[in-house]
């Protein structure tokens, strides 16, 4: 098949850990590479955010990245991209008129808007599948007035539930939200994110560390990820350090507002000397950082899926995660890690302290995590299940549930 993925703000070529660069980038890159390995012709369309970028890049993994000119060629917060989606759609329509894909898979809601609009303009519309990665209704519920999403995001997502051919959800909790938006159950399939178990392994290089026990959080430094709860919880584990991997470039952490806020919280809590920010790291260096941890924390207020726990489990590291969204599916409570309520640093601190004090339980969680990652979350399986949904949509039959 000729398969086009649309990922307007999350390029598969981006460095991970920036404000808008995280799990979606990883997901799109791995899906594109896996589909290419299965013999498909794959192109990823993403917005040009640097004027020096070429129109197309052939990636070593066998797919192409198309840089779409829509809006100024510089990095913009994703919540400011909606006005540029008509221009994005126009470019897609021109490209697809010249070379029509068999199927389009849009990632994030604005990608879906552009893809649906472009498909409508074709003589023969292309089936558009949608993966939201995050839903405005959930974001609004948890962030309230602090939500910077466009005001009409929820209604636009509701419209996408009507307009797209099928929705590929990443977890069971997301399907509940989609039903509330009006999506019939038969038009959704659950295909989780995956993890590269050839890269994320228990053995391999380990990032430098001190003699202290190490807690590690990985990914974008944004408020909803719960880093402040992890900082406050550090007071209950006086022998441990908290290493935050991700965020701005290493030389720019001091200027980052969220880093400054977290450091202020650490000062008040009396743990500033045990809080470390690495800044953004290359994707190749992430496994070494994960292996350096005694416990990996994933404590967001809400989480559409969350790849970090999978990467930790694949590296044989125990996880303490909040019982929200996709983490309810991935982390087996009491088997690969512990689940805690969101926004409860006191409970988090107690759970982490107990786990750090129990070497045998950490080892058991780590071993179980490796088995779970390899059995349930291989990217090869995720890619095959996604292709299965494509083929059923193209055959005009309802895609059956493929999550196992």
C-alpha positions, -999 to 999 in steps of 0.1 A, spaced: 0 0 0 9 36 -4 4 50 32 6 86 42 9 96 79 1 132 88 17 145 120 15 183 118 35 193 149 54 160 158 81 152 133 96 118 135 130 136 130 126 158 161 147 156 192 127 141 221 120 161 252 110 195 239 78 211 249 59 195 220 82 166 212 75 134 230 56 101 226 38 111 194 71 116 176 83 82 188 50 66 178 50 81 143 86 73 136 83 37 148 50 31 129 64 46 97 96 25 99 76 -7 107 52 -2 78 81 4 55 97 -29 66 65 -46 58 68 -35 22 46 -4 21 55 30 6 53 54 35 55 92 37 51 113 69 39 148 64 49 173 91 49 211 92 81 228 82 95 246 113 129 255 100 134 273 66 166 252 60 147 219 59 145 202 26 111 194 10 117 157 15 140 136 35 146 99 29 150 83 63 174 53 68 144 33 81 129 32 46 102 60 47 102 96 36 94 128 56 77 156 37 81 191 52 49 210 45 51 248 43 21 260 64 27 291 85 61 306 95 90 282 91 99 283 127 90 264 158 55 273 171 36 260 201 12 234 188 -18 253 203 -10 281 179 -11 260 147 -48 258 140 -49 289 118 -23 273 96 -42 240 90 -60 252 58 -26 259 42 -14 225 54 -45 209 39 -40 227 6 -5 213 3 -17 178 11 -45 181 -15 -19 191 -42 4 163 -32 -24 137 -31 -39 149 -64 -5 142 -80 1 109 -61 -29 95 -43 -22 74 -13 -43 43 -5 -49 53 31 -41 83 53 -35 80 90 -37 113 109 -19 118 142 -34 145 165 -66 163 160 -52 192 138 -36 166 115 -70 151 112 -86 184 102 -60 190 75 -62 154 62 -100 153 61 -102 187 43 -76 176 18 -93 143 11 -126 160 4 -111 180 -24 -99 149 -43 -118 134 -72 -117 102 -53 -115 108 -15 -89 89 5 -99 69 37 -86 89 67 -80 71 99 -74 91 131 -52 87 162 -58 115 186 -29 110 210 -47 134 234 -83 146 236 -93 182 243 -121 170 266 -97 153 289 -72 182 288 -100 207 296 -112 186 325 -78 185 341 -64 219 333 -95 241 333 -87 277 327 -50 268 322 -58 249 291 -43 268 261 -60 247 234 -81 266 209 -116 273 223 -134 251 197 -110 221 199 -136 198 216 -162 205 190 -137 200 162 -127 167 176 -164 158 178 -166 166 141 -136 144 134 -154 115 151 -181 119 124 -159 126 95 -130 101 96 -132 66 84 -121 50 116 -103 59 149 -73 40 161 -73 46 199 -42 38 220 -59 26 252 -93 15 266 -98 47 286 -96 67 254 -125 47 238 -147 58 267 -139 94 260 -145 89 223 -180 74 230 -188 106 249 -179 125 217 -203 105 197 -181 79 181 -198 45 177 -179 17 193 -176 -2 160 -157 27 145 -128 24 170 -100 -1 174 -75 -1 202 -39 -5 191 -14 5 218 19 22 214 49 0 214 85 -1 225 117 -10 207 129 -40 227 161 -43 207 171 -8 219 155 -7 254 171 -37 270 181 -46 306 218 -48 296 238 -20 279 254 13 287 244 31 319 245 69 324 268 81 351 252 82 385 260 91 421 258 68 452 223 79 459 192 59 449 180 74 416 144 82 407 140 92 371 113 110 351 116 112 313 100 133 286 86 168 281 87 192 311 51 204 311 29 209 341 4 181 334 33 155 335 33 159 373 69 167 378 60 189 407 44 160 425 76 140 420 97 168 434 74 171 465 75 134 470 113 135 472 110 147 507 98 113 518 128 96 503 158 114 518 184 90 504 173 95 468 179 120 439 154 129 412 168 131 377 146 149 351 156 138 316 142 160 288 132 196 283 152 224 268 188 219 255 213 213 283 226 248 282 192 264 283 176 247 314 182 278 336 161 299 313 131 275 311 101 288 331 89 253 341 124 243 352 126 275 373 92 267 388 102 231 397 134 244 413 114 268 434 92 240 446 123 220 454 138 249 474 106 252 495 105 214 500 142 214 510 152 189 483 169 213 458 203 196 462 188 163 451 170 175 419 189 172 386 179 184 352 198 169 322 181 189 295 171 173 262 190 141 253 193 123 221 170 94 215 201 71 214 210 81 249 176 75 265 181 38 273 213 45 292 195 70 314 166 46 320 190 19 330 207 43 355 174 45 375 164 25 405 128 34 399 112 52 369 84 76 377 55 84 353 31 106 373 10 128 350 -23 142 359 -37 125 328 -20 105 300 -34 94 266 -9 65 266 26 71 280 55 54 263 79 60 292 66 31 314 71 7 284 107 19 280 113 14 317 98 -20 317 118 -31 286 149 -20 305 140 -41 335 133 -11 357 103 -9 381 77 18 375 56 39 398 29 55 378 -4 74 383 -35 54 377 -47 74 347 -54 69 309 -31 45 291 -10 38 322 -39 17 335 -33 -6 306 5 -7 305 15 -9 341 4 -41 359 -1 -29 394 18 -50 419 35 -69 390 56 -45 370 52 -15 392 29 4 415 -1 26 406 -9 57 427 -35 84 425 -26 114 405 -17 147 421 -10 130 455 27 136 463 23 123 499 11 89 487 36 89 459 64 95 484 53 67 506 50 42 477 84 52 463 101 50 497 87 15 503 98 3 469 133 17 472 136 -2 505 127 -35 490 154 -48 467 136 -81 460 104 -64 449 122 -40 426 140 -69 410 107 -89 406 90 -59 391 119 -53 367 119 -90 355 81 -90 350 83 -57 331 107 -71 306 84 -101 300 53 -79 296 70 -55 272 83 -83 250 50 -102 250 25 -73 246 42 -42 233 66 -51 205 65 -25 177 63 -53 152 30 -64 167 17 -28 169 25 -22 133 9 -55 122 -22 -46 141 -24 -11 126 -20 -25 91 -48 -50 99 -71 -20 107 -61 -3 74 -69 -33 54 -104 -38 70 -112 -1 65 -101 -3 28 -123 -34 24 -152 -13 38 -157 -37 67 -157 -27 103 -122 -32 118 -125 -57 146 -109 -52 180 -72 -60 178 -60 -51 213 -49 -82 231 
